[in-house]
């Protein structure tokens, strides 16, 4: 690889980072660790690296020690595993001091993990990002060994979103009528357009979110997996969005997609779902009491950001509400600690169950007369079994505490729930 091209890529990236405004995120890094950051495209992974670079410079390091390469730069279109060693050569040419290596979207290069391991073995400091869950597969983890810590990065949560907008949201501010109204207004926008950090720079947020969706679909799913006929995939994503909040088996999804005239096998549907999960577009929430086979084949699916969900829905505020709660719980507890409960034997139907904290969560837009019995009955029945310690119903804007025959149920408006209040 031509060293001047690599230096040009590095120096151009320096200029971007120097002028980039960083808003605080709720992620922290061990000072002496190497990291692999994964997550959906445009979720802010690169910005977190920019923040690390700015702090290294503020601590007295020189820009020539910063070897930052974005592998989506068209100048690196012909880059292969054989060119990795040239990066080390350029680093040695730029500085005699310790270098810090930052590699953005490195999954584009076959065999990247072997180079990453070599750098780690040489006691170099390395930060890597990628937008595909395969980067954390067992094969790659076995190659990297324990040399890297992994971290999944999501779009803004509501606290980060409000911070980026300079909207105060502490308990004192929420007691002020004007401040509370501003928080709720921005929460409504967050539910509708999601938390992609760059969306805040756009007047037409929906168009921006749509462009992100197309980039993930075309680049991270279709191109990466060599999908020739994209129509069934597009139909499938729309049907998954329309089924948010409901169980969706592969068989049912296959029947729905083929019912539109799309020709696709059930096995291909399964593959497409996995591709979407690997690209962090969607994630499954599984049944807590189901048998292992049912857990894997009959989950509920949610999108990684409510802005994506909203691209497909009309007048589905309740679905956006539930999707936002799912994203919040996923980030806080992880996929392995987030479930739903649905049992025909007991009649229990609870939207979210976190066994780690024994918390049951129902989501409904409004706890009116028609939904009261349905929402309260299931969550109360779960409590009667001695399973739950905390019972919560998340609504659009209602709050209070229900005492149903000695069982306390918290009613929490979504903005307070997402803020963790």
Backbone torsions as a table, in degrees:
resi	resn	phi	psi	omega
1	UNK	NA	133.6	179.3
2	UNK	-62.5	124.1	-175.6
3	UNK	-66.5	-32.8	179.6
4	UNK	-65.6	-35.6	176.9
5	UNK	-65.0	-44.8	178.9
6	UNK	-61.0	-43.1	179.3
7	UNK	-64.0	-39.0	177.9
8	UNK	-62.2	-42.9	176.9
9	UNK	-60.6	-43.7	-178.5
10	UNK	-66.8	-47.8	-177.2
11	UNK	-66.4	-38.3	176.9
12	UNK	-63.3	-37.3	178.7
13	UNK	-68.0	-36.5	176.1
14	UNK	-55.8	-43.4	-178.2
15	UNK	-64.2	-37.6	177.8
16	UNK	-63.8	-45.4	-175.6
17	UNK	-68.6	-38.6	-178.5
18	UNK	-57.0	-38.1	-173.6
19	UNK	-100.5	7.6	-174.4
20	UNK	-86.4	130.4	178.0
21	UNK	-86.5	126.2	-176.9
22	UNK	-104.8	128.4	172.4
23	UNK	-104.1	142.3	-175.4
24	UNK	-59.3	137.4	172.8
25	UNK	-117.7	159.6	-178.2
26	UNK	-92.0	50.8	175.9
27	UNK	-128.4	142.0	177.8
28	UNK	-130.2	152.9	-174.8
29	UNK	-125.8	139.4	172.3
30	UNK	-67.5	135.0	-172.6
31	UNK	-62.4	-36.2	-173.4
32	UNK	-108.3	21.4	-177.0
33	UNK	-106.9	155.4	170.0
34	UNK	-95.8	148.2	-173.9
35	UNK	-132.0	146.5	165.7
36	UNK	-116.2	114.2	178.4
37	UNK	-100.7	125.8	177.8
38	UNK	-122.5	167.2	178.5
39	UNK	150.2	171.9	-178.1
40	UNK	-60.8	148.1	176.5
41	UNK	-55.9	141.4	178.5
42	UNK	66.2	22.1	179.4
43	UNK	-87.7	-6.0	176.5
44	UNK	109.0	15.7	-179.0
45	UNK	-63.9	-46.5	-178.7
46	UNK	-62.9	-39.9	-179.6
47	UNK	-61.3	-36.4	176.7
48	UNK	-64.0	-37.3	175.7
49	UNK	-67.1	-40.5	177.6
50	UNK	-57.8	-41.0	180.0
51	UNK	-62.0	-42.8	178.3
52	UNK	-62.6	-42.8	179.5
53	UNK	-61.8	-47.8	-179.4
54	UNK	-59.2	-37.8	178.9
55	UNK	-70.1	-35.9	176.6
56	UNK	-64.0	-41.2	178.6
57	UNK	-67.1	-42.4	178.7
58	UNK	-62.5	-27.1	180.0
59	UNK	-82.1	-0.6	175.4
60	UNK	109.2	1.2	177.0
61	UNK	-76.2	157.1	-178.5
62	UNK	-93.8	149.9	179.5
63	UNK	-59.8	-30.2	179.8
64	UNK	-68.5	-11.6	175.4
65	UNK	-84.2	-11.4	-176.1
66	UNK	-94.1	108.2	178.6
67	UNK	-104.9	91.1	-175.4
68	UNK	-110.2	119.4	-177.5
69	UNK	-128.7	124.6	174.9
70	UNK	-98.1	113.5	-174.8
71	UNK	-77.1	3.3	171.3
72	UNK	-94.9	1.8	174.5
73	UNK	-66.1	127.8	-175.7
74	UNK	-62.7	-20.1	177.7
75	UNK	-68.4	-14.6	-180.0
76	UNK	-107.8	21.9	-176.2
77	UNK	-59.6	-30.6	-178.3
78	UNK	-100.3	11.9	-178.5
79	UNK	-67.2	135.0	177.5
80	UNK	-131.2	176.9	179.6
81	UNK	-57.7	-28.1	-179.2
82	UNK	-71.5	-13.1	-178.1
83	UNK	-94.4	-7.6	-175.9
84	UNK	-59.0	-37.2	-176.8
85	UNK	-63.6	-25.7	177.6
86	UNK	-65.4	-27.1	176.9
87	UNK	-63.3	-42.2	176.7
88	UNK	-63.4	-41.0	179.1
89	UNK	-60.4	-43.5	178.3
90	UNK	-64.8	-40.2	178.9
91	UNK	-59.2	-42.6	179.9
92	UNK	-67.7	-33.0	178.2
93	UNK	-70.7	-34.1	-176.2
94	UNK	-77.1	-35.6	-174.3
95	UNK	-154.4	144.6	173.4
96	UNK	-86.7	-11.2	-179.8
97	UNK	-87.8	174.6	-178.8
98	UNK	-61.4	132.9	178.2
99	UNK	-94.7	154.9	174.5
100	UNK	-120.3	124.1	-172.5
101	UNK	-104.5	128.7	178.5
102	UNK	-127.0	119.4	-176.8
103	UNK	-122.2	112.0	-176.4
104	UNK	-95.1	133.5	178.6
105	UNK	52.1	48.0	-175.5
106	UNK	-72.5	-13.3	-179.1
107	UNK	-63.9	-13.7	178.0
108	UNK	-66.4	-18.1	-176.0
109	UNK	-105.6	116.3	179.2
110	UNK	-60.7	130.6	176.1
111	UNK	84.9	13.4	-176.7
112	UNK	-57.5	-33.1	-173.7
113	UNK	-64.4	-27.8	179.2
114	UNK	-68.7	-39.7	176.8
115	UNK	-67.8	-41.0	179.4
116	UNK	-61.0	-40.1	179.0
117	UNK	-66.7	-38.9	-179.8
118	UNK	-63.0	-41.6	178.2
119	UNK	-63.8	-42.7	-179.6
120	UNK	-64.5	-40.1	178.5
121	UNK	-64.3	-28.1	178.8
122	UNK	-85.6	8.4	177.6
123	UNK	66.3	27.4	174.4
124	UNK	-81.9	156.7	176.2
125	UNK	-94.2	124.4	-171.2
126	UNK	-134.2	134.3	174.5
127	UNK	-126.8	131.2	-173.7
128	UNK	-131.1	140.8	172.6
129	UNK	-124.1	156.2	176.1
130	UNK	-163.5	153.3	-177.0
131	UNK	-112.5	36.8	177.2
132	UNK	-143.5	130.9	-177.0
133	UNK	-65.5	-16.3	177.1
134	UNK	-61.4	-20.7	178.0
135	UNK	-64.2	-17.9	178.6
136	UNK	-111.0	20.8	178.5
137	UNK	-67.2	162.4	-178.7
138	UNK	-61.4	-35.3	-179.7
139	UNK	-62.5	-45.3	-179.1
140	UNK	-71.1	-40.9	179.2
141	UNK	-61.8	-35.5	178.3
142	UNK	-69.1	-32.1	177.6
143	UNK	-71.9	-42.4	-179.0
144	UNK	-75.6	-22.3	-178.2
145	UNK	64.8	-142.4	179.3
146	UNK	-99.9	24.0	-173.5
147	UNK	-82.5	-15.6	-178.3
148	UNK	-129.6	144.2	169.1
149	UNK	-95.3	141.2	179.6
150	UNK	-104.5	147.1	179.8
151	UNK	-147.1	129.6	177.6
152	UNK	-94.0	129.5	-176.5
153	UNK	-109.3	128.3	179.6
154	UNK	-109.1	162.9	169.6
155	UNK	-58.2	172.4	-178.3
156	UNK	-50.5	137.8	161.0
157	UNK	-82.8	177.2	-173.7
158	UNK	-64.4	-36.9	178.9
159	UNK	-62.4	-46.3	179.3
160	UNK	-64.9	-38.4	179.5
161	UNK	-60.9	-48.3	179.9
162	UNK	-67.2	-37.1	177.7
163	UNK	-61.0	-43.8	179.3
164	UNK	-63.8	-27.3	178.8
165	UNK	-91.5	0.5	-177.5
166	UNK	60.0	37.5	177.2
167	UNK	-102.7	113.5	-179.3
168	UNK	-69.8	144.9	-176.2
169	UNK	-142.1	20.0	178.4
170	UNK	-71.5	171.7	-172.6
171	UNK	-60.9	-35.4	179.1
172	UNK	-65.6	-44.3	179.6
173	UNK	-63.5	-36.5	-178.0
174	UNK	-70.2	-15.2	175.3
175	UNK	-82.0	-13.1	178.1
176	UNK	-88.6	129.9	-174.5
177	UNK	-56.6	-47.7	-177.1
178	UNK	-65.8	-45.1	-179.2
179	UNK	-65.0	-41.2	179.4
180	UNK	-63.4	-41.9	179.1
181	UNK	-63.1	-37.8	179.9
182	UNK	-67.1	-40.4	177.6
183	UNK	-62.4	-46.2	-179.2
184	UNK	-65.4	-37.4	177.4
185	UNK	-60.6	-46.2	-178.8
186	UNK	-72.5	-28.7	174.3
187	UNK	-64.7	-39.7	177.0
188	UNK	-61.0	-41.4	177.5
189	UNK	-66.2	-38.6	178.7
190	UNK	-62.2	-43.8	178.7
191	UNK	-63.3	-37.0	-174.7
192	UNK	-79.4	-44.7	-172.7
193	UNK	-110.2	-3.1	175.1
194	UNK	80.1	-169.5	-171.8
195	UNK	-118.8	24.1	175.2
196	UNK	-60.9	122.0	-174.1
197	UNK	-52.5	-43.8	-176.0
198	UNK	-72.5	-14.4	-179.9
199	UNK	-63.0	-24.2	-179.3
200	UNK	-68.1	-16.8	-179.5
201	UNK	-86.1	-6.6	-172.5
202	UNK	-111.7	139.2	172.8
203	UNK	-72.3	-41.9	178.4
204	UNK	-95.3	83.1	-176.0
205	UNK	-66.3	-35.2	-179.3
206	UNK	-61.8	-41.5	178.5
207	UNK	-63.5	-39.2	178.0
208	UNK	-63.5	-47.3	-179.6
209	UNK	-61.2	-39.0	177.9
210	UNK	-62.2	-38.5	178.7
211	UNK	-67.2	-35.5	176.4
212	UNK	-65.7	-43.4	178.1
213	UNK	-58.1	-46.1	-179.4
214	UNK	-63.8	-38.2	179.6
215	UNK	-65.3	-42.6	178.6
216	UNK	-66.2	-45.9	-176.6
217	UNK	-64.1	-49.9	-174.7
218	UNK	-77.0	-39.6	-175.5
219	UNK	-89.9	-50.7	-172.3
220	UNK	-85.4	-16.8	-179.3
221	UNK	-115.3	-59.0	-173.9
222	UNK	-69.4	-54.7	-177.4
223	UNK	-67.5	-42.8	-175.4
224	UNK	-66.3	-30.6	-177.2
225	UNK	-107.9	12.7	174.8
226	UNK	54.2	46.2	177.9
227	UNK	-82.8	122.1	-176.2
228	UNK	-88.3	-37.5	-179.0
229	UNK	-108.9	103.2	-173.4
230	UNK	-85.4	-13.5	-176.5
231	UNK	-58.4	-50.0	179.4
232	UNK	-60.2	-34.4	178.8
233	UNK	-65.5	-44.4	179.3
234	UNK	-62.7	-41.2	177.4
235	UNK	-62.6	-42.8	-178.3
236	UNK	-61.7	-43.9	-179.5
237	UNK	-63.7	-38.6	178.2
238	UNK	-64.5	-41.5	-178.8
239	UNK	-70.1	-34.2	175.8
240	UNK	-64.1	-42.9	178.8
241	UNK	-61.7	-41.2	-179.5
242	UNK	-70.2	-16.0	-178.9
243	UNK	-105.4	7.5	175.8
244	UNK	-53.3	137.7	-177.5
245	UNK	90.7	-9.3	-177.3
246	UNK	-119.6	152.0	172.9
247	UNK	-63.7	144.6	-176.5
248	UNK	-146.1	101.3	179.0
249	UNK	-79.0	161.0	176.6
250	UNK	-61.0	-38.5	-179.7
251	UNK	-63.0	-47.1	-179.4
252	UNK	-65.0	-41.8	180.0
253	UNK	-64.0	-40.6	178.1
254	UNK	-61.9	-42.7	180.0
255	UNK	-65.2	-38.7	-180.0
256	UNK	-65.4	-44.7	-177.1
257	UNK	-67.6	-47.3	-179.6
258	UNK	-67.6	-23.6	177.5
259	UNK	-66.5	-17.1	177.2
260	UNK	-88.0	-2.0	-179.1
261	UNK	100.4	-4.0	179.2
262	UNK	-73.2	136.6	178.8
263	UNK	-98.1	112.8	-175.8
264	UNK	-159.8	142.1	178.6
265	UNK	-84.7	161.7	177.3
266	UNK	-62.7	-38.7	179.2
267	UNK	-61.7	-37.5	178.6
268	UNK	-69.8	-37.4	175.0
269	UNK	-58.3	-44.8	178.1
270	UNK	-59.6	-43.8	178.4
271	UNK	-61.6	-44.6	-177.8
272	UNK	-63.2	-40.8	177.2
273	UNK	-60.2	-43.8	-179.9
274	UNK	-65.4	-37.2	177.0
275	UNK	-61.8	-42.2	180.0
276	UNK	-66.2	-37.2	176.3
277	UNK	-66.5	-43.1	-179.9
278	UNK	-62.7	-29.9	178.6
279	UNK	-86.9	3.7	179.1
280	UNK	65.6	16.5	176.9
281	UNK	-68.4	-43.8	179.8
282	UNK	-130.2	165.6	173.5
283	UNK	-146.4	148.6	-178.7
284	UNK	-92.5	147.7	166.8
285	UNK	-119.5	123.4	-170.3
286	UNK	-101.0	159.8	179.5
287	UNK	-73.1	132.1	-175.2
288	UNK	-70.0	-39.7	-174.5
289	UNK	-96.7	-3.0	-176.3
290	UNK	-71.7	156.6	172.9
291	UNK	-65.8	159.6	-174.7
292	UNK	-54.0	-44.3	-178.4
293	UNK	-62.1	-40.5	179.8
294	UNK	-70.9	-34.3	177.6
295	UNK	-56.8	-41.7	-175.0
296	UNK	-81.3	-29.9	-171.9
297	UNK	-104.2	-6.6	-175.1
298	UNK	-137.9	51.1	-179.1
299	UNK	-86.7	179.2	164.5
300	UNK	-101.3	142.6	180.0
301	UNK	-112.2	140.1	174.6
302	UNK	-129.2	154.8	176.7
303	UNK	-85.3	151.5	-177.3
304	UNK	-69.3	-8.3	177.1
305	UNK	-154.5	137.6	-176.3
306	UNK	-66.7	-23.5	176.1
307	UNK	-60.8	-36.4	177.1
308	UNK	-68.8	-43.3	178.4
309	UNK	-58.1	-42.1	-174.8
310	UNK	-67.1	-20.1	178.3
311	UNK	-62.0	-25.4	-173.0
312	UNK	-106.1	-11.3	-168.8
313	UNK	-109.0	149.8	173.8
314	UNK	-126.6	124.0	179.4
315	UNK	53.8	48.5	178.7
316	UNK	-123.6	52.4	-177.8
317	UNK	-58.6	-35.5	-179.0
318	UNK	-65.4	-35.2	178.2
319	UNK	-67.8	-41.1	177.4
320	UNK	-63.2	-38.4	179.2
321	UNK	-61.5	-49.0	-178.6
322	UNK	-67.2	-37.8	179.1
323	UNK	-64.1	-39.9	179.3
324	UNK	-63.9	-40.7	177.5
325	UNK	-65.1	-40.6	179.1
326	UNK	-61.9	-45.1	179.4
327	UNK	-62.2	-42.4	179.8
328	UNK	-62.6	-44.4	-179.7
329	UNK	-70.4	-34.9	177.3
330	UNK	-62.1	-45.4	-179.3
331	UNK	-65.7	-36.1	-176.5
332	UNK	-78.4	-40.1	-171.6
333	UNK	-114.9	-17.0	-178.3
334	UNK	85.5	156.2	-176.0
335	UNK	-61.7	-32.4	-176.6
336	UNK	-74.4	-8.8	-179.7
337	UNK	-120.1	17.9	-178.3
338	UNK	-127.1	123.5	-177.0
339	UNK	-138.4	171.4	163.9
340	UNK	-119.7	163.6	178.5
341	UNK	-125.5	126.7	174.9
342	UNK	-146.3	118.1	-176.0
343	UNK	-134.9	121.5	176.9
344	UNK	-72.0	-25.4	-178.6
345	UNK	-71.2	-43.4	-176.7
346	UNK	-98.1	-16.5	-176.6
347	UNK	80.3	7.5	-179.8
348	UNK	-79.0	131.5	177.9
349	UNK	-140.8	96.4	-175.7
350	UNK	-118.3	131.6	-173.8
351	UNK	-62.7	-45.3	-177.8
352	UNK	-140.1	139.8	178.4
353	UNK	-134.6	122.4	178.5
354	UNK	-110.7	97.1	-175.6
355	UNK	-62.5	-28.2	-178.9
356	UNK	-59.1	-38.2	-179.2
357	UNK	-112.7	2.9	-177.8
358	UNK	52.0	48.0	-180.0
359	UNK	-109.7	129.7	176.1
360	UNK	-109.4	133.2	-176.0
361	UNK	-128.6	125.0	169.9
362	UNK	-105.8	148.6	177.7
363	UNK	-126.6	124.8	173.7
364	UNK	-147.6	145.6	-175.1
365	UNK	-62.6	-43.4	179.2
366	UNK	-146.2	135.6	-179.5
367	UNK	-88.9	65.7	-178.9
368	UNK	-89.4	-174.3	-175.0
369	UNK	-59.5	-37.4	-176.1
370	UNK	-74.3	-26.9	-177.7
371	UNK	-102.2	-14.5	-174.2
372	UNK	-57.3	-54.0	-176.6
373	UNK	-61.4	-43.0	-177.3
374	UNK	-63.7	-47.6	-175.3
375	UNK	-72.7	-43.0	-175.5
376	UNK	-75.1	-37.8	-175.8
377	UNK	-59.2	-48.4	-176.6
378	UNK	-66.0	-44.8	-176.0
379	UNK	-70.4	-33.1	177.0
380	UNK	-69.9	-38.2	180.0
381	UNK	-64.5	-38.4	176.7
382	UNK	-62.3	-40.6	179.3
383	UNK	-64.5	-34.6	-178.6
384	UNK	-66.2	-21.6	178.0
385	UNK	-82.4	-3.3	179.2
386	UNK	79.5	13.3	-177.3
387	UNK	-81.7	-41.4	-168.6
388	UNK	-100.5	141.5	174.2
389	UNK	-102.0	-29.1	-179.3
390	UNK	-131.5	132.1	-179.0
391	UNK	-120.1	125.6	-175.5
392	UNK	-133.0	136.1	168.9
393	UNK	-117.3	117.9	179.6
394	UNK	-93.0	127.1	-179.9
395	UNK	-122.5	176.8	178.7
396	UNK	-66.8	-50.4	-177.5
397	UNK	-149.8	11.7	179.7
398	UNK	-91.2	150.6	-179.8
399	UNK	-145.4	164.7	178.7
400	UNK	142.7	-171.0	178.0
401	UNK	-133.7	128.8	176.2
402	UNK	-99.5	136.5	172.6
403	UNK	-115.2	101.0	-177.8
404	UNK	-107.2	99.4	-179.7
405	UNK	52.8	45.3	177.3
406	UNK	87.2	-4.1	178.3
407	UNK	-98.0	121.2	-177.9
408	UNK	-91.2	127.1	179.4
409	UNK	-124.5	123.4	179.2
410	UNK	-82.0	132.1	173.2
411	UNK	-105.9	117.6	-171.5
412	UNK	-127.0	126.6	174.7
413	UNK	-66.9	148.2	-170.7
414	UNK	-59.8	-34.8	-177.8
415	UNK	-65.6	-37.6	177.9
416	UNK	-71.9	-36.6	178.5
417	UNK	-63.5	-46.7	-178.2
418	UNK	-68.6	-26.3	176.5
419	UNK	-81.7	-9.0	179.8
420	UNK	77.9	25.3	-177.2
421	UNK	-99.2	NA	NA
